[in-house]
Amino acid sequence: MKYREYYDVIKAQLEEQFEQEGENILQAAEYCAASVSCGRVIHVFGCGHSQMFAMEVFYRAGGLVPVNALLIPHLALFPKAKLSTLQERIEGFTGNYLELEDVDPRDTMIIVSISGRNAGVVDMALEAKKIGMKVVALVSKQFAGSTTSRHSSGKNLMELADVVIDIKCVSGDAALEMEGLEPKFCGTSTVLGMAVMESIIAQTVENCVKAGFIPPIYVSSNLDKGDAINDEHIRNYKKLISCL
């Protein structure tokens, strides 16, 4: 049954990912904890479906408050999905967009791109590095290694990051196949990447608390006390986080 096969594939890829990428996750969390504990933020960026990774760790119950989701409308799947594909290939756009944000060398930039090949993510990494940020990349090395860069530098995102966390999906992402159907189907990168994003947050929180800094964390707005707690967090961070 394909639903069980999908589960088995995900389970195996997750196990491989956390066995092999633990040190890189720990390094990413060190960068993030340093940013949070000095009053700065973690920027998270992706194009198209990869905007979901920024959404996952932004403004959510149990999430760190100092997360700035770079949800650029031009790169979203709406109003027309094809436009996001076209826009992420245009060089010189995302780096300039970062000039509109409150940025600092003490910030951390997390960029998610499973192929790592498009101009949008390469430009964002280059600009973040120019500012002085540490750059964390979530990239499938297998996928990236099977493609060529679409940036004039010839660089892939994984060549620019201070730390790369290898998302263990296959090249092309789709993992299942079936007799009578030519294309493979059902991607795994979202499940794998979301697990990595939350693991970075978990380790960041632990690092902060062990160092004596209590990081601000959102609570559910559906708890009776939730609105008051979250409103205070928003007041404290709205100048640093553009979506607030």
NORPERA-V750529 format. One line per field, one symbol per residue. phi: phi as a letter, one per 40 degrees, with the letter a starting at -180 (. if undefined). psi: psi as a letter, one per 20 degrees, with the letter a starting at -180 (. if undefined). Layout:
BEGIN
phi=???
psi=???
END
This chain:
BEGIN
phi=.cccccdccddcccccccccbdcccccdcccccccccbgbbbcbbabfdccccccdbbfbdgccccbbccccdcbccbcbdccccccccccgccccccccccbadccbbbbbaccgccddccdcccccccchccbbbbbcccccccbbcbbccgccdccbccabbcccccdggcbbaacgbcccagcbccccccccdccccdcccddccccgbcccbcbccccdccccccccccdcbcccbccc
psi=phhhgggggggghgggghghjghhgggghggghgggijjaroppqrqchihhhghhjplqpjqpglpoommohijriqiohhhhgghiipqjghghhhiiqoqqhirpppppohhjiqhghggggggghhhjqppppoqohgghijrqqjqhijqqgiiiqhppoopkrrpigpiqrppiogqrrnqihggghhhgghhggghgggggghijpoqppqrpiiqhigggghhggghhihhhohi.
END
